[in-house]
Amino acid sequence: MTVHRPTHLDATLDRTVVLGYSRIGFRVRSRAWPPFPPQALKGRTALVTGANSGIGKAIAAGLAGLGASVTLAVRNTSRGDVAAAEITVAVPDAALQVERCDVADLVDVREFAARFLGKTDRLDMLVHNAGVMPTSRTESTQGHELCLATHVLGPLLLTELLSPALARAAAAQVILMSSGGMYAQALHPNNLEYRTGDYHGATAYARSKRMQVALTPALADHYAGEGISVHSMHPGWVDTSGVATSLPKFHALARPLLRSPADGADTAIWLAATDGLPSGRFWHDRRIRPEHYLRRTRDRSADRDRLWQFCAAATGLAIG
Ligand SMILES: NC(=O)c1ccc[n+]([C@@H]2O[C@H](COP(=O)([O-])OP(=O)(O)OC[C@H]3O[C@@H](n4cnc5c(N)ncnc54)[C@H](OP(=O)(O)O)[C@@H]3O)[C@@H](O)[C@H]2O)c1
């Protein structure tokens, strides 16, 4: 099997950050990529969270364009319906369903999963895309810090609840949309809820994206027996309303360099559409990337175990 390691040029782009994460990196790398075969995902089913805008909408459109039947899981179905209508303009025969799910609310996740399993027997692709960057410490309905709830707890619970449908697929893929921001953050196993220290939304965001990457190998092991692969990835710097709202200065400065949502969606679509990839790895621009560049972010297996046990307890799942 092909080992998806970066070339020297590709790795150098990654280390420069600005070149690699911007539209420049995407342009350079994507020149070598073959197009997806038409209807590559015909007959497959996908679920994308936070699919009403930005990268999530582009992922849903890309998967639908390859023939998949796609559920847009959104917290506001009016916005979801608008997104579905826009996708249908680009992909007239798109098979789309819009469902309400607030992934930060664990009760809502359980209700959504029960509804979904009542309608759908098999799920081939589950893309945990929904993301937030709060301006001040905010708690979910169950009292968890919002980045933790949205990026970690909700996705873990949803994956586990939908695992029977994922296990019925020939080779199901679960994708966690992380961020390059996680490179700056270590795990904080004693402060996963960010209850101590000055709260910064960007730090909370990056810590929770680090948790996604740290959990990916354990999730891959956990689901290996059911034939479910788990990947984390980062999309690069993408021009979305989320970035414009949460990071207005960065958005204004970097805008000419930002990728389009379709560029940011590419690796998720590629992961979902490519069989035989190794599970449990961190990806960017269709290549496995290092999980750490800085010594200070490296975690111990005991820290990852504590994170796993914490998540199991917080979600009420017997995944320990
Ligand atoms: N853009 C970038 O440069 C970049 C870089 C690295 C990683 N990412 C990641 O990529 C993903 C998409 O980001 P984006 O830039 O496309 O952001 P975006 O335009 O703000 O989209 C985020 C989506 O998530 C949804 N969402 C937020 N909380 C939710 C919840 N509790 N339940 C369900 N849906 C929820 C939002 O729904 P509403 O419309 O209801 O708010 C929205 O549809 C995020 O995970 C983000 O962290 C983005």
The ligand as an ORCA input file, in Angstrom:
! r2SCAN-3c Opt
* xyz 0 1
  N     -11.491     28.081      8.563
  C     -10.275     27.697      8.953
  O      -9.242     28.325      8.588
  C     -10.113     26.504      9.817
  C      -8.809     26.119     10.177
  C      -8.639     25.003     10.970
  C      -9.734     24.268     11.375
  N     -10.989     24.660     11.029
  C     -12.115     23.838     11.500
  O     -12.978     23.549     10.435
  C     -14.313     23.401     10.915
  C     -15.238     24.298     10.128
  O     -14.817     25.615     10.321
  P     -15.296     26.833      9.423
  O     -14.134     27.741      9.267
  O     -16.019     26.347      8.231
  O     -16.271     27.547     10.463
  P     -17.741     28.152     10.342
  O     -17.925     28.792      9.022
  O     -17.934     28.975     11.568
  O     -18.618     26.847     10.434
  C     -18.747     26.158     11.643
  C     -19.997     25.325     11.558
  O     -20.135     24.603     12.779
  C     -21.471     24.744     13.208
  N     -21.592     24.531     14.638
  C     -20.965     25.192     15.642
  N     -21.361     24.689     16.825
  C     -22.227     23.692     16.549
  C     -22.959     22.804     17.359
  N     -22.885     22.850     18.700
  N     -23.742     21.888     16.761
  C     -23.833     21.838     15.421
  N     -23.182     22.667     14.593
  C     -22.389     23.594     15.174
  C     -21.863     26.150     12.798
  O     -23.270     26.276     12.807
  P     -24.019     27.702     12.989
  O     -24.157     28.263     11.603
  O     -25.305     27.297     13.612
  O     -23.158     28.538     13.881
  C     -21.265     26.190     11.407
  O     -22.101     25.540     10.492
  C     -14.265     23.743     12.401
  O     -14.153     22.560     13.164
  C     -12.992     24.543     12.528
  O     -12.441     24.470     13.806
  C     -11.192     25.754     10.266
*
